[in-house]
Amino acid sequence: MPKIIIVGGGIGGLAMALSAAARGHGVVVLERAARFAEIGAGIQLAANGIAALDRLGLGEEVRRIAVRMAELRFMDGVTEEHVTSLTLTEEYRRRFGNPYVVVHRAELHALLLEACQRSPAIDLRAGSTVTGYEQDVRSATVLLEDGARMTGDAVIGADGIHSAIRRQLVGDGAPRVSGITVYRAIIPMERVPERLRWNTSVTWWAGPGCHFVHYPIGGGTYLNLAASSDNGATEALAGVPVTREDVRREFAVLGDAPHELLELGDGWKTWVLIDRDPVRDWTDGRVTLLGDAAHPMLHYAAQGACQALEDAVVLGDLLLCGVDEFPQRFEKYNAERCERTARITLLARESTKLWHPAGEEAVARNVMLSSLSTTQLHDFVAWMHGARHFREAEGIP
């Protein structure tokens, strides 16, 4: 049985393992952590993400544990005006074929992990830190931190934004520091005032140089809080504890209602957001990249996980072939995914221009958004949410 080595056991790596195993390939997943687990809080899955999960055989299970959203609710965070909502109910589901849901990241990862554990074709190995790779015309080998080597027919780097495989393959240095700091917390929904308990909404409060997003997770028992400040941070930080006073000070410009929710947050932690400039080539012979290793993006388009799932589906389809064809199929996968993922990466960056204006620019933005019909709002996201084949070309043999 052909053996594919996947570096990284996150959402993208496990999805790729399922996709490759379904095409008759043996898979080894190497995870650097001591166990397979996922950190983080809420994750949004648009209709295209659900479509990819359907292809992986997990769509129904995700629908069962996720909370279906009825709207993406856009609020002026200073005046507290409800500017507009992108509805996610019958018209959205009919047009794009699936709901828009939110789920805890760990719950989605657990479903993927359990599916991999059930597959006799997938070998999961934790505590395996990969530092690089070698290859020849017939095989690819990963080099492990402990000096061990593992050889297979191909290597797929799904090891995130700090990917060791990308460092060797692309060589584009450290990630780009965005200058934006995000503050995150989770609170029990029972603590949220009834008038602000929008149980089926992903809500944005937009303010000058900042915005605040919240939505339910854990089956609706918790509220996920994520507040972003365009404060010009220059150093990448991850998971650093901060006080409620720090959060209060950073978002002082926002109105009473968003502040009331921010005050409920406990155990706040902060991250300085990073991404990378899109590249056209993330494949080298029998080695390729997937998910954040290939195209890391800011979370503002809510498409990071969706794009990793799409990668896994497209590459899995292409691997319905013999091992001799792997290099050509990897190139085809790269070519069919690079433009779409680059477009979303740049959209995520540009989105802050919509959320962070002040004064007259904010007023003009509100007038523009409130003038758009439901159909026009759906048209804006159709190329992302409405995708079913996730590629620029059809007809995969």
C-alpha positions as a printed NumPy array, in Angstrom:
array([[  0.   ,   0.   ,   0.   ],
       [  1.434,   3.448,  -0.905],
       [  2.461,   5.444,   2.18 ],
       [  1.861,   9.157,   2.539],
       [  3.503,  10.967,   5.443],
       [  1.5  ,  13.906,   6.771],
       [  3.343,  16.334,   9.027],
       [  0.925,  17.933,  11.485],
       [ -2.118,  16.545,  13.264],
       [ -4.399,  19.566,  13.315],
       [ -7.687,  19.966,  11.452],
       [ -6.032,  20.112,   8.019],
       [ -3.651,  17.205,   8.615],
       [ -6.352,  14.885,   9.944],
       [ -8.744,  15.845,   7.134],
       [ -5.995,  15.048,   4.624],
       [ -5.366,  11.696,   6.304],
       [ -9.035,  10.749,   5.888],
       [ -9.077,  11.95 ,   2.294],
       [ -5.935,  10.013,   1.334],
       [ -7.024,   6.849,   3.156],
       [-10.34 ,   6.923,   1.303],
       [ -8.328,   6.713,  -1.961],
       [ -6.564,   3.544,  -0.832],
       [ -3.359,   5.053,   0.527],
       [ -1.666,   4.18 ,   3.793],
       [ -1.073,   7.28 ,   5.905],
       [  1.236,   8.167,   8.777],
       [  0.416,  11.391,  10.64 ],
       [  3.287,  12.885,  12.642],
       [  2.302,  15.375,  15.345],
       [  4.934,  17.307,  17.305],
       [  2.816,  17.62 ,  20.467],
       [  2.73 ,  14.869,  23.064],
       [ -0.865,  14.065,  22.107],
       [ -3.316,  14.85 ,  19.338],
       [ -5.371,  17.8  ,  20.561],
       [ -6.555,  21.195,  19.391],
       [ -6.322,  24.512,  21.202],
       [ -8.466,  27.556,  20.583],
       [-12.111,  28.38 ,  20.944],
       [-14.827,  28.952,  18.393],
       [-14.625,  28.279,  14.702],
       [-17.03 ,  29.354,  11.95 ],
       [-17.853,  27.007,   9.086],
       [-19.572,  28.496,   6.056],
       [-21.487,  26.388,   3.537],
       [-18.309,  25.492,   1.627],
       [-16.722,  24.073,   4.798],
       [-19.759,  21.885,   5.426],
       [-19.622,  20.724,   1.801],
       [-15.996,  19.659,   2.296],
       [-16.891,  17.835,   5.524],
       [-19.678,  16.037,   3.648],
       [-17.055,  14.796,   1.19 ],
       [-14.983,  13.551,   4.133],
       [-17.972,  11.711,   5.603],
       [-18.34 ,  13.956,   8.653],
       [-20.917,  16.523,   7.558],
       [-23.821,  15.043,   9.478],
       [-21.795,  14.664,  12.667],
       [-20.734,  18.309,  12.485],
       [-24.31 ,  19.422,  11.853],
       [-25.333,  17.494,  14.982],
       [-22.896,  19.266,  17.349],
       [-22.755,  22.707,  15.707],
       [-25.   ,  25.721,  16.245],
       [-26.684,  26.962,  13.071],
       [-26.426,  30.694,  12.599],
       [-29.286,  32.82 ,  11.306],
       [-27.277,  35.94 ,  10.509],
       [-23.945,  37.703,  10.393],
       [-25.023,  40.789,  12.321],
       [-23.097,  44.037,  11.68 ],
       [-23.369,  46.681,  14.423],
       [-21.831,  50.126,  14.698],
       [-19.856,  49.623,  17.884],
       [-19.929,  53.32 ,  18.819],
       [-23.558,  54.283,  18.107],
       [-24.837,  50.698,  18.668],
       [-26.845,  50.996,  15.442],
       [-27.773,  47.733,  13.72 ],
       [-26.349,  48.475,  10.283],
       [-27.197,  45.286,   8.377],
       [-27.323,  41.506,   8.591],
       [-26.217,  38.908,   6.093],
       [-28.985,  36.378,   6.607],
       [-28.044,  32.697,   6.791],
       [-31.479,  31.094,   6.843],
       [-33.558,  29.516,   4.071],
       [-32.396,  31.695,   1.167],
       [-28.711,  31.26 ,   2.084],
       [-29.086,  27.5  ,   2.599],
       [-31.033,  27.084,  -0.615],
       [-28.522,  29.058,  -2.667],
       [-25.341,  27.573,  -1.171],
       [-26.642,  24.12 ,  -0.28 ],
       [-25.648,  24.095,   3.39 ],
       [-26.023,  26.033,   6.644],
       [-23.506,  28.379,   8.24 ],
       [-22.522,  26.985,  11.635],
       [-20.243,  27.644,  14.589],
       [-18.559,  24.959,  16.641],
       [-15.822,  24.67 ,  19.227],
       [-12.517,  24.025,  17.468],
       [-11.717,  21.142,  19.82 ],
       [-15.034,  19.46 ,  18.991],
       [-14.336,  19.539,  15.256],
       [-10.812,  18.255,  15.806],
       [-12.136,  15.444,  18.018],
       [-14.515,  14.278,  15.27 ],
       [-11.687,  14.182,  12.738],
       [ -9.405,  12.4  ,  15.199],
       [-11.986,   9.741,  16.031],
       [-12.573,   9.107,  12.335],
       [ -8.82 ,   8.686,  11.797],
       [ -8.558,   6.34 ,  14.773],
       [-11.26 ,   4.142,  13.233],
       [ -9.332,   3.811,   9.96 ],
       [ -6.893,   0.875,   9.732],
       [ -5.035,   2.764,   6.983],
       [ -4.069,   5.685,   9.257],
       [ -1.191,   5.525,  11.747],
       [ -1.215,   8.411,  14.246],
       [  2.097,   9.218,  15.951],
       [  2.357,  11.973,  18.543],
       [  5.592,  13.357,  19.96 ],
       [  7.189,  13.355,  16.496],
       [  8.8  ,  16.68 ,  15.607],
       [  9.784,  16.964,  11.948],
       [ 12.611,  19.342,  11.062],
       [ 12.928,  18.885,   7.301],
       [ 12.792,  16.508,   4.36 ],
       [ 14.795,  14.837,   1.629],
       [ 13.594,  13.165,  -1.562],
       [ 14.587,  11.371,  -4.725],
       [ 12.604,  10.45 ,  -7.809],
       [ 10.894,   7.505,  -6.088],
       [ 10.383,   8.538,  -2.457],
       [ 10.33 ,  11.318,   0.129],
       [ 11.826,  11.192,   3.615],
       [ 11.121,  13.309,   6.694],
       [ 13.872,  14.104,   9.176],
       [ 12.883,  14.04 ,  12.828],
       [ 14.306,  16.078,  15.677],
       [ 15.522,  12.943,  17.47 ],
       [ 17.618,  11.952,  14.463],
       [ 15.179,   9.362,  13.126],
       [ 14.087,   9.254,   9.475],
       [ 10.874,   8.06 ,   7.889],
       [ 10.464,   7.37 ,   4.199],
       [  7.277,   7.187,   2.184],
       [  5.959,   7.808,  -1.3  ],
       [  5.091,  11.446,  -0.527],
       [  5.157,  14.076,   2.222],
       [  2.385,  16.58 ,   2.926],
       [  3.275,  19.455,   5.251],
       [  0.223,  20.403,   7.305],
       [  2.301,  21.757,  10.17 ],
       [  0.856,  25.232,  10.412],
       [  2.071,  28.779,   9.936],
       [  5.509,  27.97 ,  11.402],
       [  5.841,  24.895,   9.171],
       [  9.262,  23.241,   9.092],
       [  8.368,  21.794,   5.694],
       [  7.524,  25.254,   4.32 ],
       [ 10.718,  26.714,   5.779],
       [ 12.707,  24.366,   3.569],
       [ 10.381,  24.296,   0.577],
       [  9.44 ,  27.986,   0.235],
       [ 12.078,  29.644,   2.419],
       [ 10.157,  32.876,   2.961],
       [ 11.293,  33.493,   6.518],
       [  9.18 ,  34.473,   9.482],
       [  5.448,  35.194,   9.167],
       [  4.242,  38.753,   8.627],
       [  3.164,  40.552,  11.809],
       [ -0.184,  42.186,  11.04 ],
       [ -0.067,  44.93 ,  13.695],
       [ -3.424,  43.702,  15.029],
       [ -3.883,  42.285,  18.523],
       [ -6.842,  40.027,  19.295],
       [ -8.195,  39.44 ,  22.799],
       [-10.136,  36.226,  23.429],
       [-12.312,  34.813,  26.205],
       [-15.232,  32.414,  26.652],
       [-18.154,  33.004,  29.043],
       [-21.152,  30.856,  30.054],
       [-24.218,  31.943,  28.109],
       [-26.24 ,  32.054,  31.33 ],
       [-24.196,  35.11 ,  32.364],
       [-25.146,  37.04 ,  29.219],
       [-28.087,  39.473,  29.593],
       [-31.163,  38.272,  27.706],
       [-31.287,  41.371,  25.514],
       [-27.737,  40.631,  24.24 ],
       [-28.104,  36.876,  24.02 ],
       [-28.294,  36.63 ,  20.225],
       [-28.084,  32.845,  20.162],
       [-28.158,  32.467,  16.385],
       [-25.984,  35.415,  15.373],
       [-22.335,  36.021,  14.682],
       [-22.212,  39.663,  15.771],
       [-19.645,  42.304,  14.805],
       [-19.332,  45.601,  16.701],
       [-17.237,  47.878,  14.445],
       [-15.322,  50.814,  15.893],
       [-12.462,  53.164,  15.048],
       [ -9.373,  50.995,  14.707],
       [-11.029,  48.022,  16.363],
       [-13.921,  45.585,  16.3  ],
       [-15.473,  42.996,  18.592],
       [-17.02 ,  39.684,  17.476],
       [-19.041,  37.208,  19.515],
       [-21.046,  34.06 ,  18.823],
       [-22.302,  30.974,  20.688],
       [-20.308,  27.737,  20.912],
       [-20.601,  24.476,  22.825],
       [-24.136,  23.878,  21.622],
       [-25.083,  27.386,  22.705],
       [-23.904,  27.025,  26.318],
       [-20.989,  29.452,  25.927],
       [-20.358,  32.751,  24.202],
       [-17.058,  33.103,  22.341],
       [-15.576,  36.614,  22.566],
       [-12.886,  37.924,  20.187],
       [-11.992,  41.613,  20.157],
       [ -9.426,  42.996,  17.689],
       [ -7.389,  46.18 ,  18.042],
       [ -5.357,  47.633,  15.182],
       [ -2.767,  48.89 ,  17.672],
       [  0.373,  48.549,  15.569],
       [  1.868,  45.668,  17.538],
       [  5.242,  44.666,  16.123],
       [  6.044,  41.476,  18.007],
       [  4.252,  38.165,  17.47 ],
       [  2.682,  36.939,  20.733],
       [  0.391,  33.994,  21.411],
       [ -1.835,  33.2  ,  24.373],
       [ -0.503,  35.881,  26.728],
       [ -2.821,  36.511,  29.724],
       [ -4.158,  40.043,  30.126],
       [ -6.478,  41.687,  32.649],
       [-10.016,  42.886,  32.201],
       [ -8.648,  46.401,  32.723],
       [ -6.332,  45.906,  29.728],
       [ -9.329,  44.957,  27.594],
       [-11.437,  47.807,  28.957],
       [ -8.708,  50.3  ,  28.101],
       [ -8.035,  48.896,  24.609],
       [-11.708,  49.099,  23.576],
       [-12.754,  52.228,  25.452],
       [-14.096,  53.749,  22.233],
       [-16.909,  51.186,  21.977],
       [-20.415,  51.796,  23.321],
       [-22.223,  50.525,  26.412],
       [-23.618,  47.261,  24.978],
       [-20.337,  45.845,  23.637],
       [-18.609,  46.985,  26.842],
       [-21.178,  45.147,  28.916],
       [-20.238,  41.916,  27.145],
       [-16.5  ,  42.598,  27.354],
       [-16.815,  43.156,  31.112],
       [-18.189,  39.613,  31.486],
       [-15.033,  38.06 ,  30.077],
       [-12.697,  36.2  ,  32.425],
       [ -9.281,  34.719,  31.72 ],
       [ -8.589,  36.999,  28.775],
       [ -5.646,  36.039,  26.576],
       [ -4.131,  37.94 ,  23.698],
       [ -2.503,  37.12 ,  20.364],
       [ -0.748,  39.354,  17.865],
       [ -2.057,  38.141,  14.519],
       [  0.298,  36.878,  11.829],
       [ -0.072,  35.619,   8.288],
       [  2.068,  35.289,   5.147],
       [  2.047,  36.797,   1.694],
       [  0.507,  34.393,  -0.829],
       [  2.928,  32.348,  -2.937],
       [  2.222,  30.589,  -6.202],
       [  4.354,  27.503,  -5.554],
       [  4.134,  25.372,  -2.436],
       [  5.078,  22.044,  -4.063],
       [  8.475,  20.415,  -4.553],
       [  8.351,  17.067,  -6.339],
       [  6.866,  14.544,  -3.898],
       [  6.409,  17.177,  -1.175],
       [  3.574,  19.675,  -0.877],
       [  1.877,  21.898,   1.689],
       [ -1.685,  22.138,   2.953],
       [ -3.763,  24.523,   5.067],
       [ -1.906,  27.127,   7.111],
       [  1.443,  25.72 ,   5.992],
       [  0.502,  26.617,   2.408],
       [ -1.671,  29.72 ,   2.77 ],
       [ -1.977,  31.083,   6.333],
       [ -4.564,  33.831,   6.592],
       [ -6.038,  36.15 ,   9.185],
       [ -9.303,  34.848,  10.609],
       [-11.377,  37.808,   9.418],
       [-12.875,  35.996,   6.434],
       [-13.686,  33.023,   8.72 ],
       [-12.234,  30.714,   6.069],
       [ -8.988,  29.292,   7.484],
       [-10.405,  25.921,   8.498],
       [-12.699,  25.832,   5.474],
       [ -9.763,  26.28 ,   3.117],
       [ -7.757,  23.52 ,   4.826],
       [-10.747,  21.194,   4.458],
       [-11.094,  22.172,   0.806],
       [ -7.379,  21.442,   0.276],
       [ -7.844,  17.96 ,   1.719],
       [-10.78 ,  17.184,  -0.569],
       [ -9.092,  18.456,  -3.743],
       [ -5.778,  16.748,  -3.06 ],
       [ -7.517,  13.534,  -2.06 ],
       [ -9.39 ,  13.471,  -5.362],
       [ -6.159,  13.981,  -7.245],
       [ -4.454,  11.126,  -5.425],
       [ -6.715,   8.563,  -7.025],
       [ -3.629,   7.461,  -8.962],
       [ -0.427,   5.455,  -8.731],
       [  2.564,   6.696,  -6.742],
       [  4.523,   7.469,  -9.905],
       [  2.03 ,  10.251, -10.635],
       [  2.255,  11.922,  -7.214],
       [  4.592,  14.777,  -8.293],
       [  2.354,  15.718, -11.237],
       [ -0.79 ,  15.504,  -9.098],
       [  0.794,  17.669,  -6.403],
       [  1.579,  20.31 ,  -9.025],
       [ -2.001,  20.172, -10.281],
       [ -3.363,  20.559,  -6.747],
       [ -1.08 ,  23.555,  -6.171],
       [ -2.167,  25.19 ,  -9.425],
       [ -5.859,  24.646,  -8.726],
       [ -5.762,  25.979,  -5.172],
       [ -3.304,  28.878,  -5.178],
       [ -5.491,  31.566,  -6.754],
       [ -8.563,  30.908,  -4.607],
       [ -6.617,  30.774,  -1.345],
       [ -4.574,  33.879,  -2.229],
       [ -7.758,  35.823,  -2.945],
       [ -9.185,  34.898,   0.459],
       [ -5.898,  35.703,   2.228],
       [ -5.913,  39.211,   0.766],
       [ -9.636,  39.678,   1.441],
       [ -9.075,  38.834,   5.11 ],
       [ -6.397,  41.531,   5.304],
       [ -8.507,  44.115,   3.512],
       [-11.6  ,  43.493,   5.642],
       [-10.344,  45.744,   8.434],
       [-10.823,  48.696,   6.069],
       [-14.539,  47.95 ,   6.299],
       [-14.649,  47.429,  10.061],
       [-12.209,  50.03 ,  11.413],
       [-13.109,  53.439,   9.892],
       [-13.939,  56.421,  12.116],
       [-16.148,  59.493,  11.831],
       [-17.547,  60.346,   8.421],
       [-15.936,  57.279,   6.856],
       [-17.83 ,  55.069,   9.311],
       [-21.072,  56.883,   8.529],
       [-20.523,  56.38 ,   4.798],
       [-19.777,  52.699,   5.37 ],
       [-23.003,  52.274,   7.334],
       [-25.031,  53.95 ,   4.595],
       [-23.443,  51.747,   1.942],
       [-23.948,  48.488,   3.843],
       [-27.515,  49.261,   4.875],
       [-28.437,  49.911,   1.237],
       [-27.544,  46.367,   0.13 ],
       [-30.286,  43.798,  -0.326],
       [-30.119,  40.222,   0.964],
       [-29.34 ,  39.027,  -2.546],
       [-26.545,  41.554,  -2.967],
       [-24.966,  40.515,   0.338],
       [-25.171,  36.87 ,  -0.708],
       [-23.642,  37.788,  -4.073],
       [-20.622,  39.233,  -2.25 ],
       [-19.788,  35.919,  -0.529],
       [-21.03 ,  33.562,  -3.249],
       [-17.569,  32.815,  -4.694],
       [-16.411,  31.674,  -1.239],
       [-19.451,  30.113,   0.389],
       [-21.008,  28.687,  -2.744],
       [-17.993,  26.632,  -3.847],
       [-18.553,  22.895,  -4.253],
       [-15.559,  21.653,  -6.24 ],
       [-12.989,  24.022,  -4.642],
       [-10.843,  24.211,  -7.743],
       [-10.373,  26.274, -10.855],
       [-10.75 ,  23.307, -13.235],
       [-13.083,  20.34 , -13.411],
       [-12.723,  16.843, -14.788],
       [-10.269,  15.104, -12.463],
       [ -9.684,  11.604, -13.835]])
